[in-house]
Amino acid sequence: MATDPRRPFNVALGHNLRMARLARGISLEDVTQALNGRPDLDIQRKPSAVGHYESGRRPCPTEIVSFLVDLYGVPLAQVFPDGDRAEAKLAAELAAAQEALARERAMAAMLTEWMRLAKSTNPELSQLDAQVAVPEPIHGKGGGPVVDPNQPELPLEA
């Protein structure tokens, strides 16, 4: 009989769910009672069903994992194997994106200042700026720019 390649994941997930439950002082009977209030979840309404998930004998369906982390009051990353690493990776990606945004804002501020200085030393640039006035974008409900149907579309360059 072939071994399910997901078994190590199921065992680790089940172990983490059990640790979260025990840390909150919740019994398997308490979980069963809570499940009785959720007829939409497809699970046997007895403690052994949850025990099978916690032991990794059965894979725990996504909707049951979601229900259990809500019941236990823990973040999903706490029960998922390698959840801390996944959370740390997302935090690192967020920090990198925030740094890139800060660099872009600094560059935009530098370019704005450069243009201001260039205009102050060259009056022709000020006249050119008046001829090529760029209107401020109009924002829609979602905060994104609204396309003006009266403005011709610019051709895309290949």
C-alpha atoms as one frame of an Amber mdcrd trajectory, in Angstrom:
protein
   0.000   0.000   0.000   1.439   3.380  -1.040   1.936   6.072   1.581   0.055
   9.328   1.079   2.676  12.024   0.351   0.486  14.538   2.212   0.615  12.504
   5.427   3.495  14.452   7.044   1.598  17.684   6.371  -1.642  16.220   7.772
   0.154  14.975  10.893   1.837  18.348  11.475  -1.397  20.261  10.862  -3.319
  17.933  13.181  -0.671  18.253  15.877  -0.781  22.056  15.656  -4.590  22.045
  15.817  -4.459  19.810  18.908  -1.876  22.058  20.602  -4.021  25.138  19.885
  -7.104  23.397  21.282  -5.345  22.210  24.427  -3.736  25.614  24.998  -7.250
  27.114  25.124  -8.534  24.377  27.454 -11.078  23.187  24.900 -12.051  19.502
  25.003 -12.995  17.326  22.056 -16.534  17.291  23.474 -16.559  21.114  23.407
 -15.536  21.020  19.745 -18.288  18.488  19.027 -20.879  20.743  20.661 -19.657
  23.710  18.630 -19.859  21.598  15.463 -23.480  20.746  16.275 -24.214  24.441
  15.800 -22.764  24.306  12.277 -24.874  21.904  10.184 -23.271  23.355   7.034
 -19.954  21.639   7.849 -19.578  18.125   6.480 -18.151  16.263   9.483 -19.236
  13.489  11.806 -20.518  15.050  14.999 -18.402  13.055  17.430 -15.076  13.628
  19.192 -13.321  10.824  17.316 -13.802  12.666  14.000 -11.813  15.642  15.302
  -9.333  13.181  16.832  -8.719  11.683  13.387  -7.864  15.143  12.040  -5.593
  15.886  15.000  -3.722  12.593  14.587  -3.301  13.138  10.841  -5.142   9.893
  10.053  -7.525  11.921   7.932  -6.785  15.126   6.036  -8.602  18.072   7.604
 -10.787  19.894   5.048 -10.202  23.618   4.612 -13.605  24.608   5.991 -12.976
  22.541   9.145  -9.525  24.102   9.627 -11.110  27.546   9.241 -13.832  26.668
  11.758 -11.328  25.291  14.271  -8.911  28.243  14.159 -11.882  30.578  14.680
 -13.110  28.429  17.568  -9.634  28.295  19.132  -8.996  31.991  18.518  -5.644
  31.486  16.810  -4.281  32.783  13.506  -4.224  30.371  10.602  -0.423  30.704
  10.335  -0.113  29.231  13.838  -1.615  25.881  12.854  -0.230  25.475   9.346
   3.084  23.653   9.133   5.765  26.227   8.352   3.172  28.932   8.951   5.740
  31.092  10.737   8.104  30.870   7.780   5.296  31.712   5.342   4.280  34.662
   7.507   7.903  35.811   7.754   8.262  35.553   3.966   5.138  37.664   3.440
   6.399  40.209   5.985   9.745  40.409   4.152   7.968  40.877   0.810   5.805
  43.622   2.327   8.870  45.372   3.765  10.628  45.202   0.377   7.557  46.636
  -1.369   7.340  49.447   1.197  11.047  50.237   0.680  10.562  50.315  -3.096
   7.596  52.653  -2.692   9.625  54.934  -0.417  12.450  55.023  -3.023   9.954
  55.879  -5.780   8.436  58.654  -3.686  11.903  60.030  -2.926  12.755  59.933
  -6.642   9.506  61.730  -7.521  10.254  64.412  -4.900  13.775  64.814  -6.305
  12.482  65.149  -9.859   9.859  67.679  -8.765  12.529  69.734  -7.007  14.831
  69.449 -10.015  12.065  70.720 -12.313  11.328  73.599  -9.923  14.992  74.597
  -9.923  15.277  74.195 -13.701  12.239  76.444 -14.227  13.614  79.085 -11.906
  16.876  79.297 -13.905  15.370  78.915 -17.390  12.227  80.991 -18.142  11.639
  79.042 -21.376  10.846  75.922 -19.323   8.135  77.814 -17.440   6.534  78.850
 -20.723   6.718  75.291 -22.013   5.120  74.035 -18.781   2.202  76.450 -19.261
   1.678  75.177 -22.826   1.712  71.507 -21.780  -0.467  71.613 -18.715  -1.232
  68.150 -17.450  -4.620  67.922 -15.759  -4.902  66.258 -12.379  -6.430  62.773
 -12.615 -10.048  62.375 -11.622 -10.589  59.520  -9.201 -13.581  57.221  -9.134
 -15.255  55.498  -6.202 -12.485  52.915  -5.856  -9.769  55.586  -5.823  -8.509
  54.650  -9.280  -8.362  57.114 -12.175 -11.483  57.570 -14.260 -11.010  57.491
 -18.015 -12.417  60.577 -19.710 -14.418  59.392 -22.739 -13.815  62.782 -24.434
 -10.050  62.321 -24.402  -8.558  60.351 -27.290  -6.651  57.241 -26.268  -2.908
  57.346 -26.772  -1.574  54.625 -29.053   0.528  52.009 -27.311   4.069  51.766
 -28.559   5.403  48.302 -29.354
